[in-house]
Amino acid sequence: MDPYGLEEIDDRDDLGPLIGLTVYYCYPERKLPPNTAIDRLKVYKSKRKMAAYSNGRLVKMYRIALGRNPIGHKVCEGDKRTPKGTYRIDGKNPNSGYHKNLGISYPNDSERAYAQSLCKLPGGDIKIHGLRNGSGAIGKFHRWKDWTMGCIAVTDSEMDERYEAVQLGAEIEIVK
């Protein structure tokens, strides 16, 4: 027995959360099969998931982060919402400020008209993108909080595979 009444301290008990976070960060996720052409995406906002399809077959699910105010449909510029609806992938930018991006054809004509009826701009530049350049080390931890201004965010490695696989003109459906 310790003459001072102190018990031996076991620091190993404090390592559990750190080990868990390390495993989460480092555990490799399933890669998209090589030479896969993604022709359709479906985003489930409430689940923070995006499904990728090739010829009608689900090929991969991604975990995502959304706009800081994701509930509801995007109405106007600055509302920090991710839109709901059916759109097209209308551009690819390898030199984005957010580790590459895929453009989404938001807003459509009715969304423009609705915003105009409110005397507001509908917003635009809605993208699927990776992390802000220089922040890639955050990796999967970015998913723990919705942080974009209305875009759909994935890790840089997921953006790399998606950038190559998603075809221009591919449909993207964004639902609740």
Accessible surface in RSA format (square Angstrom, percent):
REM  Atomic radii and reference values for relative SASA: ProtOr
REM  Chains: A
REM  Algorithm: Lee & Richards
REM  Probe-radius: 1.40
REM  Slices: 20
REM RES _ NUM      All-atoms   Total-Side   Main-Chain    Non-polar    All polar
REM                ABS   REL    ABS   REL    ABS   REL    ABS   REL    ABS   REL
RES MET A   1   220.76 114.3 136.07  90.1  84.69 201.6 117.12  99.6 103.63 137.3
RES ASP A   2    53.73  37.6  38.04  37.9  15.69  37.1  23.45  55.2  30.28  30.2
RES PRO A   3   123.86  90.3  81.29  74.1  42.57 154.8  93.62  77.3  30.24 187.9
RES TYR A   4   181.61  84.8 152.38  86.7  29.23  76.1 111.54  83.8  70.07  86.4
RES GLY A   5    53.21  65.6   0.00   N/A  53.21  65.6  25.49  70.0  27.71  62.1
RES LEU A   6   123.22  68.6 116.75  83.5   6.46  16.2 118.41  83.2   4.81  12.9
RES GLU A   7   151.15  86.8 132.46 100.2  18.70  44.5  50.55  97.8 100.61  82.1
RES GLU A   8   173.43  99.6 135.10 102.2  38.34  91.3  59.38 114.9 114.05  93.1
RES ILE A   9   146.64  83.4 120.67  89.9  25.97  62.6 124.21  89.4  22.43  60.9
RES ASP A  10    64.15  44.9  48.38  48.2  15.77  37.3  28.85  67.9  35.30  35.2
RES ASP A  11   100.23  70.2  95.00  94.6   5.22  12.3  33.65  79.2  66.57  66.4
RES ARG A  12   177.85  74.7 167.61  85.4  10.24  24.4  71.01  97.1 106.84  64.8
RES ASP A  13   115.97  81.2  90.56  90.1  25.41  60.1  32.89  77.4  83.08  82.9
RES ASP A  14   107.97  75.6  89.07  88.7  18.90  44.7  30.96  72.9  77.00  76.8
RES LEU A  15    79.61  44.3  79.61  57.0   0.00   0.0  79.61  55.9   0.00   0.0
RES GLY A  16    43.25  53.3   0.00   N/A  43.25  53.3  34.33  94.2   8.91  20.0
RES PRO A  17    97.66  71.2  84.56  77.1  13.09  47.6  96.26  79.5   1.39   8.7
RES LEU A  18   106.72  59.4 104.24  74.6   2.48   6.2 105.65  74.2   1.06   2.9
RES ILE A  19   101.46  57.7  99.95  74.5   1.51   3.6 101.46  73.1   0.00   0.0
RES GLY A  20    39.74  49.0   0.00   N/A  39.74  49.0  33.94  93.1   5.80  13.0
RES LEU A  21    75.52  42.1  74.10  53.0   1.42   3.6  74.57  52.4   0.94   2.5
RES THR A  22    69.91  49.7  64.90  65.8   5.02  12.0  55.16  74.1  14.76  22.3
RES VAL A  23    84.73  55.8  80.72  73.1   4.00   9.6  84.73  73.6   0.00   0.0
RES TYR A  24    57.07  26.6  49.72  28.3   7.35  19.1  56.58  42.5   0.49   0.6
RES TYR A  25    84.49  39.4  73.64  41.9  10.85  28.2  53.32  40.1  31.17  38.4
RES CYS A  26    85.12  64.4  59.73  66.6  25.39  59.7  32.60  82.6  52.52  56.6
RES TYR A  27   147.80  69.0 141.71  80.6   6.09  15.9  97.73  73.4  50.07  61.7
RES PRO A  28   105.14  76.6  88.57  80.7  16.58  60.3  97.98  80.9   7.16  44.5
RES GLU A  29    68.65  39.4  52.00  39.3  16.65  39.6  35.86  69.4  32.79  26.8
RES ARG A  30   143.47  60.2 124.05  63.2  19.41  46.2  86.60 118.4  56.86  34.5
RES LYS A  31   132.78  64.8 122.11  74.9  10.66  25.4  89.12  80.2  43.66  46.5
RES LEU A  32    17.50   9.7   6.34   4.5  11.16  28.0   6.34   4.5  11.16  30.0
RES PRO A  33    54.93  40.0  47.18  43.0   7.75  28.2  52.55  43.4   2.37  14.8
RES PRO A  34   120.22  87.6  95.39  87.0  24.83  90.3 106.28  87.8  13.93  86.6
RES ASN A  35   156.12 107.7 109.00 105.3  47.12 113.5  40.13  96.6 115.99 112.1
RES THR A  36    21.09  15.0   6.63   6.7  14.46  34.5   8.04  10.8  13.04  19.7
RES ALA A  37    42.11  38.7  36.98  57.1   5.13  11.7  38.55  54.3   3.56   9.4
RES ILE A  38     0.00   0.0   0.00   0.0   0.00   0.0   0.00   0.0   0.00   0.0
RES ASP A  39    47.42  33.2  39.58  39.4   7.85  18.6  20.30  47.8  27.12  27.0
RES ARG A  40    70.74  29.7  70.74  36.1   0.00   0.0  32.37  44.2  38.37  23.3
RES LEU A  41     0.00   0.0   0.00   0.0   0.00   0.0   0.00   0.0   0.00   0.0
RES LYS A  42    44.84  21.9  44.84  27.5   0.00   0.0   2.35   2.1  42.49  45.3
RES VAL A  43     0.00   0.0   0.00   0.0   0.00   0.0   0.00   0.0   0.00   0.0
RES TYR A  44    49.44  23.1  49.44  28.1   0.00   0.0  30.20  22.7  19.24  23.7
RES LYS A  45     8.39   4.1   8.39   5.2   0.00   0.0   8.39   7.6   0.00   0.0
RES SER A  46    73.92  62.5  43.50  58.1  30.42  70.1  35.61  75.8  38.31  53.7
RES LYS A  47   137.34  67.0 118.19  72.5  19.15  45.6  74.21  66.8  63.14  67.3
RES ARG A  48    75.90  31.9  75.68  38.6   0.22   0.5  33.89  46.3  42.01  25.5
RES LYS A  49    71.00  34.6  71.00  43.6   0.00   0.0  22.31  20.1  48.69  51.9
RES MET A  50     0.00   0.0   0.00   0.0   0.00   0.0   0.00   0.0   0.00   0.0
RES ALA A  51     1.36   1.3   1.36   2.1   0.00   0.0   1.36   1.9   0.00   0.0
RES ALA A  52     0.00   0.0   0.00   0.0   0.00   0.0   0.00   0.0   0.00   0.0
RES TYR A  53    37.47  17.5  37.47  21.3   0.00   0.0  17.19  12.9  20.28  25.0
RES SER A  54    12.07  10.2  10.98  14.7   1.09   2.5   0.42   0.9  11.64  16.3
RES ASN A  55   136.96  94.4 104.09 100.6  32.87  79.2  36.33  87.4 100.62  97.3
RES GLY A  56    70.34  86.7   0.00   N/A  70.34  86.7  36.37  99.8  33.97  76.1
RES ARG A  57   152.38  64.0 147.80  75.3   4.58  10.9  71.15  97.2  81.24  49.2
RES LEU A  58    88.08  49.1  67.15  48.0  20.93  52.6  67.15  47.2  20.93  56.3
RES VAL A  59     7.50   4.9   0.10   0.1   7.40  17.8   4.82   4.2   2.68   7.3
RES LYS A  60    11.18   5.5  10.16   6.2   1.02   2.4   7.69   6.9   3.49   3.7
RES MET A  61    80.92  41.9  62.55  41.4  18.37  43.7  62.14  52.8  18.78  24.9
RES TYR A  62     1.76   0.8   0.00   0.0   1.76   4.6   1.76   1.3   0.00   0.0
RES ARG A  63   100.80  42.3  99.19  50.6   1.61   3.8  36.85  50.4  63.95  38.8
RES ILE A  64     1.29   0.7   0.00   0.0   1.29   3.1   0.00   0.0   1.29   3.5
RES ALA A  65     0.26   0.2   0.00   0.0   0.26   0.6   0.26   0.4   0.00   0.0
RES LEU A  66     0.00   0.0   0.00   0.0   0.00   0.0   0.00   0.0   0.00   0.0
RES GLY A  67     0.00   0.0   0.00   N/A   0.00   0.0   0.00   0.0   0.00   0.0
RES ARG A  68   135.55  56.9 109.70  55.9  25.85  61.5  29.26  40.0 106.29  64.4
RES ASN A  69    64.06  44.2  62.16  60.1   1.90   4.6  14.02  33.7  50.05  48.4
RES PRO A  70    15.70  11.4  15.07  13.7   0.63   2.3  15.20  12.5   0.51   3.1
RES ILE A  71   145.67  82.9 139.18 103.7   6.49  15.6 143.92 103.6   1.75   4.8
RES GLY A  72    29.06  35.8   0.00   N/A  29.06  35.8  22.62  62.1   6.44  14.4
RES HIS A  73    56.60  30.9  50.70  35.2   5.90  15.1  46.18  47.6  10.41  12.1
RES LYS A  74     7.68   3.7   5.69   3.5   2.00   4.8   2.95   2.7   4.74   5.0
RES VAL A  75    39.28  25.8  35.59  32.2   3.68   8.9  37.56  32.6   1.72   4.7
RES CYS A  76    16.86  12.8  16.86  18.8   0.00   0.0   0.74   1.9  16.13  17.4
RES GLU A  77   108.42  62.2  90.41  68.4  18.01  42.9  31.29  60.5  77.13  63.0
RES GLY A  78    50.57  62.4   0.00   N/A  50.57  62.4  28.05  77.0  22.52  50.4
RES ASP A  79    27.77  19.5  14.37  14.3  13.40  31.7  25.20  59.3   2.57   2.6
RES LYS A  80    68.73  33.5  68.71  42.2   0.02   0.0  18.21  16.4  50.52  53.8
RES ARG A  81    67.64  28.4  67.64  34.5   0.00   0.0   0.44   0.6  67.20  40.7
RES THR A  82     0.00   0.0   0.00   0.0   0.00   0.0   0.00   0.0   0.00   0.0
RES PRO A  83     0.00   0.0   0.00   0.0   0.00   0.0   0.00   0.0   0.00   0.0
RES LYS A  84    69.21  33.8  63.00  38.7   6.21  14.8  25.32  22.8  43.89  46.7
RES GLY A  85    29.26  36.1   0.00   N/A  29.26  36.1  28.62  78.5   0.64   1.4
RES THR A  86    79.22  56.3  55.61  56.4  23.61  56.3  36.01  48.4  43.21  65.3
RES TYR A  87     7.38   3.4   2.52   1.4   4.86  12.7   6.92   5.2   0.46   0.6
RES ARG A  88   120.76  50.7 120.76  61.6   0.00   0.0  39.83  54.4  80.92  49.0
RES ILE A  89     1.77   1.0   0.00   0.0   1.77   4.3   0.00   0.0   1.77   4.8
RES ASP A  90    88.78  62.2  55.33  55.1  33.45  79.1  29.06  68.4  59.72  59.6
RES GLY A  91    22.95  28.3   0.00   N/A  22.95  28.3  22.95  63.0   0.00   0.0
RES LYS A  92    70.66  34.5  40.91  25.1  29.75  70.8  22.25  20.0  48.42  51.6
RES ASN A  93    59.23  40.8  57.97  56.0   1.26   3.0  15.50  37.3  43.72  42.3
RES PRO A  94    75.94  55.3  59.37  54.1  16.57  60.2  59.37  49.0  16.57 103.0
RES ASN A  95   132.59  91.4 102.30  98.9  30.29  72.9  34.78  83.7  97.81  94.5
RES SER A  96    11.73   9.9   4.37   5.8   7.36  17.0   4.02   8.6   7.71  10.8
RES GLY A  97    45.31  55.9   0.00   N/A  45.31  55.9  31.60  86.7  13.71  30.7
RES TYR A  98    59.88  28.0  59.88  34.1   0.00   0.0  39.76  29.9  20.12  24.8
RES HIS A  99    49.27  26.9  46.08  32.0   3.18   8.1  33.00  34.0  16.26  18.9
RES LYS A 100    44.76  21.8  44.02  27.0   0.75   1.8  21.32  19.2  23.44  25.0
RES ASN A 101    11.96   8.2  11.96  11.6   0.00   0.0   0.00   0.0  11.96  11.6
RES LEU A 102     0.00   0.0   0.00   0.0   0.00   0.0   0.00   0.0   0.00   0.0
RES GLY A 103     1.91   2.4   0.00   N/A   1.91   2.4   1.74   4.8   0.18   0.4
RES ILE A 104     6.93   3.9   0.00   0.0   6.93  16.7   0.00   0.0   6.93  18.8
RES SER A 105    39.31  33.2  26.98  36.0  12.33  28.4  23.56  50.2  15.75  22.1
RES TYR A 106    10.00   4.7   0.61   0.3   9.39  24.4   0.26   0.2   9.74  12.0
RES PRO A 107    16.33  11.9  13.80  12.6   2.52   9.2  13.80  11.4   2.52  15.7
RES ASN A 108    62.51  43.1  56.63  54.7   5.88  14.2  33.72  81.2  28.79  27.8
RES ASP A 109   114.56  80.2 107.07 106.6   7.49  17.7  38.62  90.9  75.94  75.7
RES SER A 110    78.69  66.5  66.42  88.6  12.27  28.3  53.37 113.6  25.32  35.5
RES GLU A 111    20.76  11.9  16.60  12.6   4.16   9.9  14.85  28.7   5.91   4.8
RES ARG A 112   112.96  47.4 110.68  56.4   2.27   5.4  47.99  65.6  64.97  39.4
RES ALA A 113    58.04  53.4  50.39  77.8   7.65  17.4  53.34  75.1   4.71  12.5
RES TYR A 114   121.88  56.9 117.20  66.7   4.68  12.2  83.37  62.6  38.51  47.5
RES ALA A 115     0.00   0.0   0.00   0.0   0.00   0.0   0.00   0.0   0.00   0.0
RES GLN A 116   136.60  76.4 128.83  94.2   7.77  18.5  39.33  83.7  97.27  73.8
RES SER A 117    81.55  68.9  43.71  58.3  37.84  87.2  50.26 107.0  31.30  43.8
RES LEU A 118    75.06  41.8  56.77  40.6  18.29  46.0  62.30  43.8  12.76  34.4
RES CYS A 119   123.42  93.4  86.95  97.0  36.46  85.7  38.50  97.6  84.91  91.6
RES LYS A 120   110.59  53.9  95.67  58.7  14.92  35.5  52.04  46.8  58.55  62.4
RES LEU A 121   118.62  66.1 114.77  82.1   3.85   9.7 114.78  80.6   3.83  10.3
RES PRO A 122    22.43  16.3  22.43  20.4   0.00   0.0  22.43  18.5   0.00   0.0
RES GLY A 123    12.38  15.3   0.00   N/A  12.38  15.3   5.93  16.3   6.45  14.5
RES GLY A 124    32.19  39.7   0.00   N/A  32.19  39.7  13.69  37.6  18.50  41.4
RES ASP A 125   115.19  80.7  98.90  98.4  16.28  38.5  26.31  61.9  88.88  88.6
RES ILE A 126     5.38   3.1   4.87   3.6   0.51   1.2   4.87   3.5   0.51   1.4
RES LYS A 127    53.41  26.1  53.41  32.8   0.00   0.0  19.01  17.1  34.40  36.6
RES ILE A 128     0.00   0.0   0.00   0.0   0.00   0.0   0.00   0.0   0.00   0.0
RES HIS A 129     9.21   5.0   9.21   6.4   0.00   0.0   4.33   4.5   4.88   5.7
RES GLY A 130     0.00   0.0   0.00   N/A   0.00   0.0   0.00   0.0   0.00   0.0
RES LEU A 131     3.64   2.0   3.60   2.6   0.04   0.1   3.60   2.5   0.04   0.1
RES ARG A 132   135.74  57.0 134.42  68.5   1.33   3.2  39.60  54.1  96.14  58.3
RES ASN A 133    85.72  59.1  65.52  63.3  20.20  48.6  35.38  85.2  50.33  48.7
RES GLY A 134    89.08 109.9   0.00   N/A  89.08 109.9  42.88 117.7  46.20 103.5
RES SER A 135    31.77  26.8  25.73  34.3   6.04  13.9   9.65  20.6  22.11  31.0
RES GLY A 136    30.35  37.4   0.00   N/A  30.35  37.4  14.00  38.4  16.34  36.6
RES ALA A 137    85.60  78.7  66.05 101.9  19.56  44.5  73.13 103.0  12.47  33.0
RES ILE A 138    82.90  47.2  77.40  57.7   5.49  13.2  82.75  59.6   0.15   0.4
RES GLY A 139    12.43  15.3   0.00   N/A  12.43  15.3  12.43  34.1   0.00   0.0
RES LYS A 140    21.86  10.7  21.33  13.1   0.52   1.2  16.80  15.1   5.06   5.4
RES PHE A 141    62.89  31.5  55.20  34.2   7.69  20.0  55.20  33.5   7.69  22.0
RES HIS A 142    11.82   6.5   3.68   2.6   8.14  20.8  10.80  11.1   1.01   1.2
RES ARG A 143    17.84   7.5   2.76   1.4  15.07  35.9   0.92   1.3  16.91  10.3
RES TRP A 144   146.55  58.8 108.89  52.7  37.66  88.4 109.48  58.4  37.07  60.1
RES LYS A 145   153.35  74.8 146.20  89.7   7.15  17.0  96.33  86.7  57.02  60.7
RES ASP A 146    27.91  19.6  19.21  19.1   8.70  20.6   6.54  15.4  21.37  21.3
RES TRP A 147    59.42  23.8  55.98  27.1   3.44   8.1  56.67  30.2   2.75   4.5
RES THR A 148     5.33   3.8   1.51   1.5   3.83   9.1   5.33   7.2   0.00   0.0
RES MET A 149   105.62  54.7  96.29  63.7   9.32  22.2  92.32  78.5  13.30  17.6
RES GLY A 150     0.11   0.1   0.00   N/A   0.11   0.1   0.10   0.3   0.01   0.0
RES CYS A 151    15.69  11.9  15.69  17.5   0.00   0.0   0.00   0.0  15.69  16.9
RES ILE A 152     0.00   0.0   0.00   0.0   0.00   0.0   0.00   0.0   0.00   0.0
RES ALA A 153     0.00   0.0   0.00   0.0   0.00   0.0   0.00   0.0   0.00   0.0
RES VAL A 154     0.00   0.0   0.00   0.0   0.00   0.0   0.00   0.0   0.00   0.0
RES THR A 155    10.53   7.5  10.53  10.7   0.00   0.0   8.90  12.0   1.63   2.5
RES ASP A 156    31.92  22.4  30.36  30.2   1.55   3.7  17.08  40.2  14.84  14.8
RES SER A 157    60.17  50.8  50.98  68.0   9.18  21.2  34.17  72.8  26.00  36.4
RES GLU A 158     8.77   5.0   7.96   6.0   0.82   1.9   7.40  14.3   1.37   1.1
RES MET A 159     0.00   0.0   0.00   0.0   0.00   0.0   0.00   0.0   0.00   0.0
RES ASP A 160    53.66  37.6  52.23  52.0   1.43   3.4  22.66  53.3  31.00  30.9
RES GLU A 161    31.54  18.1  21.48  16.3  10.06  24.0  27.30  52.8   4.24   3.5
RES ARG A 162     0.00   0.0   0.00   0.0   0.00   0.0   0.00   0.0   0.00   0.0
RES TYR A 163    25.49  11.9  25.39  14.4   0.10   0.3  17.08  12.8   8.41  10.4
RES GLU A 164   132.82  76.3 106.92  80.9  25.90  61.7  49.51  95.8  83.31  68.0
RES ALA A 165     9.76   9.0   4.27   6.6   5.49  12.5   8.02  11.3   1.74   4.6
RES VAL A 166     0.74   0.5   0.00   0.0   0.74   1.8   0.10   0.1   0.65   1.7
RES GLN A 167    81.46  45.6  75.79  55.4   5.67  13.5  31.37  66.8  50.09  38.0
RES LEU A 168   112.62  62.7  86.83  62.1  25.79  64.8  87.09  61.2  25.54  68.7
RES GLY A 169    38.47  47.4   0.00   N/A  38.47  47.4  28.69  78.7   9.78  21.9
RES ALA A 170     4.98   4.6   0.00   0.0   4.98  11.3   4.47   6.3   0.52   1.4
RES GLU A 171    43.06  24.7  43.06  32.6   0.00   0.0   6.54  12.7  36.52  29.8
RES ILE A 172     0.00   0.0   0.00   0.0   0.00   0.0   0.00   0.0   0.00   0.0
RES GLU A 173    41.20  23.7  41.20  31.2   0.00   0.0   4.13   8.0  37.08  30.3
RES ILE A 174     2.23   1.3   0.00   0.0   2.23   5.4   0.00   0.0   2.23   6.1
RES VAL A 175    41.40  27.2  38.50  34.9   2.90   7.0  41.40  36.0   0.00   0.0
RES LYS A 176   164.78  80.4 151.48  92.9  13.29  31.6  95.74  86.2  69.04  73.5
END  Absolute sums over single chains surface
CHAIN  1 A    10445.6       8395.2       2050.3       5931.6       4514.0
END  Absolute sums over all chains
TOTAL         10445.6       8395.2       2050.3       5931.6       4514.0
